[in-house]
Amino acid sequence: MTDPIRDSDEPISAADLLEAVLRHASAVGAVLVLLWPAARGASETFGWLPLWLLAMPLSACWALRRFRAPPVREAAPLRRERRRRGRAQAVRRGAAPPLRRQRQAAA
């Protein structure tokens, strides 16, 4: 991985920036798990804390490396939806009375 903080004129890709953030989050999570005993436990809200402090950032970093994100494109002009021509829009009719009532009314 290239360093996202560099003296280059080329733009930093979103994947490189995200990878740097995930590495930083993983390092902070590792320090918390090692130095703060409460971070090794579980909470009612989040569950097992080492999962969120270490495993999730590391697995996201692995997924980002393994499955690279597509490059960010310039903002494309909005496309208008194509309209089908030649066909009329279906019209909803009122509910037809059940067949039993029609038969009883005819008799």
N, C-alpha and C positions, 0 to 999 in steps of 0.2 A: 504494500500500500504506500502511496506517496503521502507525504506530510501535507495536511490541508493548510497549514500556515507556512507559506513559502513566498519567495521573492520572484514569482513568475507572473507573466502577463496573461497566461491562459486561465480561464475561469475554473473555479473549484467545482467539481461535480457534486451533485447532491448525495451520491453514494459515498464519496470520500468524507464529506462532512458528517453524514449520519454514522459512518463507521468510527470516526473520531469521537463523536458523542457517546456511542455505545461502549467504546473502550474506556472512556472516562467514567461512565456509569458503572462499568464492571470493576474498575479499580476502586472506586469509592465504596461499592458494595462489598468487595473483598476486605477492605480495611474495616468497615463496620462489623462484618461477621467475625473477623479475627479479634478486634479490640473491644467490642461492646457485647457483653453476654446476652443482653435482651434481643439482639438482632439474630441470635441463633435459635430463637424459639418460634412460637406461632402466635398469631393474634386472631381475635374473633372476626375482624373485618377482612384481613388480607390472607389469612391462612399461614402456611409455613413461610417465614420471612426470607430464609436463604434462597428460596425459589425465586422471589421477586428481586432480591438484591444481587444475586449471582447468576442463577440459571437462565432467567429470561433475557437479561442483556447479552450474555454469552451466546445463547442460542440465536438471538436476533443478529448478532454479529456474524455468526457462522452462516446463517441463511443469507445474509447480505453478501458475503464473500462467495458463497457457493452459487447463488442464484442472483446475478447482478441485476440491479434495477435498470430499466430502460432509460436512455438518455432523455433529459428534459428538452422538449422542443420549444420553439418560440410560440407565443400565443397565436393560435390559428384563428382566422375569422370564423364567426359562427355560421354554421350552415343552416339554411332554412329547410324545414321539412318539405319533402316532396308531397305534392298533393296529387291524388289520383284523379284523372280527368275522365269523363265519359260515363262514370257510374254515379248513380244517385245515392244519396245517403238513405239508409233504411229508416223507416218511420215506425215508431212504436205505436201500436194501436191499444185501445182499451181492452181490458180482459173480457173474453167471450164468456157468456154464461155457460154453466155446465150442461151437458147433454140431457141429463134427467129433467131439468127444469124446462128445456125446450120441448121435450116429448110430452111432459105433463101439460104444458100450455097449449100444445096442439090438440090434445085429446079433449 
